[in-house]
Amino acid sequence: MALKATVFRVHLAVSDLGRHYYGHHELTLARHPSETDERMMYRLVAFALHAHDDLEFTRGLSNDDEPDLWQRDLTGAVALWMELGQPDIKRARRACGLARRVMVYTYDHRAARQWWSQHGTDYARFANLGVCHLAPREGPRLEGLVQRSMELSATIQDDQVWLADGHHAVELERSVWQAPP
């Protein structure tokens, strides 16, 4: 018998001071049985970094043909394709061919550094690809914010991201490894 995804409801208030974007989003996240709470929360942070009414979570881990998040324009074309982790070069090439902009967010520091040092020059040839690393600062971790129903606020300023639930706040630092288009 196959395990089913766990569904989370999130009310997310985003204040992105650099983009002058201030919005509220009612989101439903489905956590695949093989996905950790940490990875799911990094998907939520990636959403906050690019928050838009047309940005949506996809079937992600359940479907190899879709990214973790994407934004489509009015014609159905993919305007933004977002991946988490360390996608292989074939997947990145395919994404860059299908979307106007592609963003990769890494988060596992040791594995991400090794991946980037080995493959960074391969990814540099894609003009529409950006790669950023998200690293938590000292203090609470993202997994500590996880509940089936979450009321969160995300504040983004420069390369700092704060995600808070009213009781705890987690600070992340965004490092740009390859400038986004």
NUKE-366571 format. One record per residue (C-alpha): residue number from 1; x, y, z; residue in three letters. Coordinates in nm, 3 decimals. Layout:
N
(lumse NUM, (X, Y, Z), "ala")
...
END
This chain:
181
(lumse 1, (0.000, 0.000, 0.000), "met")
(lumse 2, (0.142, 0.337, -0.104), "ala")
(lumse 3, (0.185, 0.607, 0.155), "leu")
(lumse 4, (-0.005, 0.930, 0.095), "lys")
(lumse 5, (0.123, 1.284, 0.112), "ala")
(lumse 6, (0.070, 1.482, 0.431), "thr")
(lumse 7, (-0.115, 1.808, 0.371), "val")
(lumse 8, (-0.020, 2.133, 0.544), "phe")
(lumse 9, (-0.213, 2.461, 0.537), "arg")
(lumse 10, (-0.008, 2.781, 0.550), "val")
(lumse 11, (-0.104, 3.144, 0.580), "his")
(lumse 12, (0.211, 3.326, 0.470), "leu")
(lumse 13, (0.261, 3.702, 0.498), "ala")
(lumse 14, (0.555, 3.811, 0.282), "val")
(lumse 15, (0.742, 4.140, 0.322), "ser")
(lumse 16, (1.017, 4.158, 0.060), "asp")
(lumse 17, (1.185, 4.493, 0.116), "leu")
(lumse 18, (1.410, 4.467, -0.190), "gly")
(lumse 19, (1.127, 4.396, -0.437), "arg")
(lumse 20, (0.877, 4.616, -0.250), "his")
(lumse 21, (0.643, 4.318, -0.244), "tyr")
(lumse 22, (0.399, 4.282, 0.044), "tyr")
(lumse 23, (0.138, 4.011, 0.019), "gly")
(lumse 24, (-0.060, 3.741, 0.193), "his")
(lumse 25, (-0.087, 3.390, 0.055), "his")
(lumse 26, (-0.310, 3.100, 0.155), "glu")
(lumse 27, (-0.108, 2.793, 0.060), "leu")
(lumse 28, (-0.154, 2.419, 0.065), "thr")
(lumse 29, (0.164, 2.214, 0.079), "leu")
(lumse 30, (0.167, 1.842, 0.023), "ala")
(lumse 31, (0.470, 1.675, 0.179), "arg")
(lumse 32, (0.565, 1.364, -0.014), "his")
(lumse 33, (0.629, 1.062, 0.216), "pro")
(lumse 34, (0.999, 1.068, 0.122), "ser")
(lumse 35, (1.034, 1.444, 0.186), "glu")
(lumse 36, (1.161, 1.578, 0.519), "thr")
(lumse 37, (1.006, 1.865, 0.713), "asp")
(lumse 38, (1.326, 2.060, 0.647), "glu")
(lumse 39, (1.299, 2.027, 0.269), "arg")
(lumse 40, (0.932, 2.118, 0.273), "met")
(lumse 41, (1.012, 2.435, 0.468), "met")
(lumse 42, (1.287, 2.526, 0.220), "tyr")
(lumse 43, (1.023, 2.499, -0.054), "arg")
(lumse 44, (0.818, 2.748, 0.146), "leu")
(lumse 45, (1.118, 2.983, 0.177), "val")
(lumse 46, (1.175, 2.959, -0.199), "ala")
(lumse 47, (0.810, 3.055, -0.249), "phe")
(lumse 48, (0.856, 3.359, -0.021), "ala")
(lumse 49, (1.168, 3.469, -0.213), "leu")
(lumse 50, (0.970, 3.481, -0.539), "his")
(lumse 51, (0.618, 3.534, -0.401), "ala")
(lumse 52, (0.365, 3.609, -0.673), "his")
(lumse 53, (-0.002, 3.532, -0.722), "asp")
(lumse 54, (0.084, 3.299, -1.013), "asp")
(lumse 55, (0.361, 3.106, -0.835), "leu")
(lumse 56, (0.252, 2.757, -0.738), "glu")
(lumse 57, (0.377, 2.436, -0.583), "phe")
(lumse 58, (0.380, 2.142, -0.821), "thr")
(lumse 59, (0.370, 1.767, -0.770), "arg")
(lumse 60, (0.752, 1.794, -0.745), "gly")
(lumse 61, (0.889, 1.470, -0.603), "leu")
(lumse 62, (0.588, 1.281, -0.735), "ser")
(lumse 63, (0.651, 1.389, -1.095), "asn")
(lumse 64, (0.990, 1.406, -1.269), "asp")
(lumse 65, (0.852, 1.640, -1.538), "asp")
(lumse 66, (0.778, 1.923, -1.295), "glu")
(lumse 67, (0.994, 2.139, -1.069), "pro")
(lumse 68, (0.929, 2.206, -0.701), "asp")
(lumse 69, (0.761, 2.537, -0.788), "leu")
(lumse 70, (0.677, 2.719, -1.106), "trp")
(lumse 71, (0.514, 3.030, -1.236), "gln")
(lumse 72, (0.332, 3.023, -1.567), "arg")
(lumse 73, (0.232, 3.326, -1.772), "asp")
(lumse 74, (-0.112, 3.382, -1.924), "leu")
(lumse 75, (-0.024, 3.172, -2.229), "thr")
(lumse 76, (0.075, 2.874, -2.014), "gly")
(lumse 77, (0.447, 2.914, -2.083), "ala")
(lumse 78, (0.677, 2.862, -1.785), "val")
(lumse 79, (0.811, 3.200, -1.673), "ala")
(lumse 80, (0.996, 3.065, -1.366), "leu")
(lumse 81, (1.110, 2.710, -1.285), "trp")
(lumse 82, (1.242, 2.649, -0.932), "met")
(lumse 83, (1.433, 2.346, -0.806), "glu")
(lumse 84, (1.559, 2.258, -0.459), "leu")
(lumse 85, (1.870, 2.055, -0.393), "gly")
(lumse 86, (2.132, 1.965, -0.650), "gln")
(lumse 87, (1.968, 1.883, -0.983), "pro")
(lumse 88, (2.174, 1.693, -1.237), "asp")
(lumse 89, (2.291, 1.872, -1.551), "ile")
(lumse 90, (2.033, 1.700, -1.777), "lys")
(lumse 91, (1.749, 1.827, -1.558), "arg")
(lumse 92, (1.897, 2.179, -1.552), "ala")
(lumse 93, (1.940, 2.181, -1.931), "arg")
(lumse 94, (1.580, 2.068, -1.979), "arg")
(lumse 95, (1.452, 2.333, -1.733), "ala")
(lumse 96, (1.652, 2.608, -1.907), "cys")
(lumse 97, (1.500, 2.503, -2.238), "gly")
(lumse 98, (1.144, 2.507, -2.102), "leu")
(lumse 99, (1.146, 2.821, -1.887), "ala")
(lumse 100, (1.248, 3.182, -1.928), "arg")
(lumse 101, (1.413, 3.181, -1.582), "arg")
(lumse 102, (1.538, 2.891, -1.372), "val")
(lumse 103, (1.635, 2.915, -1.005), "met")
(lumse 104, (1.808, 2.644, -0.804), "val")
(lumse 105, (1.813, 2.670, -0.425), "tyr")
(lumse 106, (2.055, 2.447, -0.237), "thr")
(lumse 107, (2.037, 2.402, 0.140), "tyr")
(lumse 108, (2.245, 2.106, 0.262), "asp")
(lumse 109, (2.574, 2.292, 0.312), "his")
(lumse 110, (2.828, 2.010, 0.280), "arg")
(lumse 111, (2.658, 1.829, -0.009), "ala")
(lumse 112, (2.577, 2.157, -0.188), "ala")
(lumse 113, (2.935, 2.287, -0.166), "arg")
(lumse 114, (3.071, 1.961, -0.303), "gln")
(lumse 115, (2.811, 1.955, -0.584), "trp")
(lumse 116, (2.886, 2.317, -0.680), "trp")
(lumse 117, (3.265, 2.274, -0.678), "ser")
(lumse 118, (3.231, 1.969, -0.905), "gln")
(lumse 119, (2.961, 2.097, -1.142), "his")
(lumse 120, (2.947, 2.478, -1.116), "gly")
(lumse 121, (3.130, 2.536, -1.444), "thr")
(lumse 122, (2.878, 2.312, -1.625), "asp")
(lumse 123, (2.588, 2.522, -1.494), "tyr")
(lumse 124, (2.760, 2.853, -1.576), "ala")
(lumse 125, (2.685, 2.807, -1.947), "arg")
(lumse 126, (2.312, 2.854, -1.892), "phe")
(lumse 127, (2.232, 3.226, -1.918), "ala")
(lumse 128, (1.882, 3.191, -1.771), "asn")
(lumse 129, (1.990, 2.991, -1.460), "leu")
(lumse 130, (2.053, 3.128, -1.112), "gly")
(lumse 131, (2.190, 2.927, -0.819), "val")
(lumse 132, (2.158, 3.036, -0.454), "cys")
(lumse 133, (2.244, 2.863, -0.130), "his")
(lumse 134, (2.021, 2.901, 0.178), "leu")
(lumse 135, (2.194, 2.853, 0.513), "ala")
(lumse 136, (2.038, 2.887, 0.858), "pro")
(lumse 137, (2.205, 3.116, 1.109), "arg")
(lumse 138, (2.255, 3.011, 1.470), "glu")
(lumse 139, (1.939, 2.942, 1.665), "gly")
(lumse 140, (1.611, 2.764, 1.585), "pro")
(lumse 141, (1.586, 2.551, 1.271), "arg")
(lumse 142, (1.312, 2.556, 1.009), "leu")
(lumse 143, (1.176, 2.218, 1.117), "glu")
(lumse 144, (1.079, 2.373, 1.451), "gly")
(lumse 145, (0.815, 2.586, 1.276), "leu")
(lumse 146, (0.632, 2.290, 1.120), "val")
(lumse 147, (0.269, 2.234, 1.217), "gln")
(lumse 148, (-0.025, 2.101, 1.015), "arg")
(lumse 149, (-0.168, 2.454, 1.012), "ser")
(lumse 150, (0.087, 2.735, 1.008), "met")
(lumse 151, (0.058, 3.113, 1.039), "glu")
(lumse 152, (0.396, 3.244, 0.920), "leu")
(lumse 153, (0.557, 3.569, 0.822), "ser")
(lumse 154, (0.858, 3.600, 0.594), "ala")
(lumse 155, (1.069, 3.913, 0.593), "thr")
(lumse 156, (1.331, 3.945, 0.321), "ile")
(lumse 157, (1.595, 4.214, 0.318), "gln")
(lumse 158, (1.908, 4.197, 0.103), "asp")
(lumse 159, (2.037, 3.842, 0.149), "asp")
(lumse 160, (1.864, 3.777, 0.483), "gln")
(lumse 161, (1.538, 3.587, 0.525), "val")
(lumse 162, (1.348, 3.567, 0.852), "trp")
(lumse 163, (1.066, 3.317, 0.885), "leu")
(lumse 164, (0.859, 3.350, 1.203), "ala")
(lumse 165, (0.548, 3.197, 1.357), "asp")
(lumse 166, (0.484, 3.442, 1.642), "gly")
(lumse 167, (0.682, 3.237, 1.896), "his")
(lumse 168, (1.002, 3.153, 1.710), "his")
(lumse 169, (1.200, 3.309, 1.428), "ala")
(lumse 170, (1.451, 3.142, 1.199), "val")
(lumse 171, (1.711, 3.348, 1.017), "glu")
(lumse 172, (1.854, 3.228, 0.686), "leu")
(lumse 173, (2.129, 3.373, 0.475), "glu")
(lumse 174, (2.108, 3.360, 0.097), "arg")
(lumse 175, (2.440, 3.328, -0.089), "ser")
(lumse 176, (2.435, 3.381, -0.465), "val")
(lumse 177, (2.657, 3.123, -0.638), "trp")
(lumse 178, (2.545, 3.211, -0.989), "gln")
(lumse 179, (2.367, 3.539, -1.049), "ala")
(lumse 180, (2.002, 3.491, -1.140), "pro")
(lumse 181, (1.884, 3.627, -1.473), "pro")
END
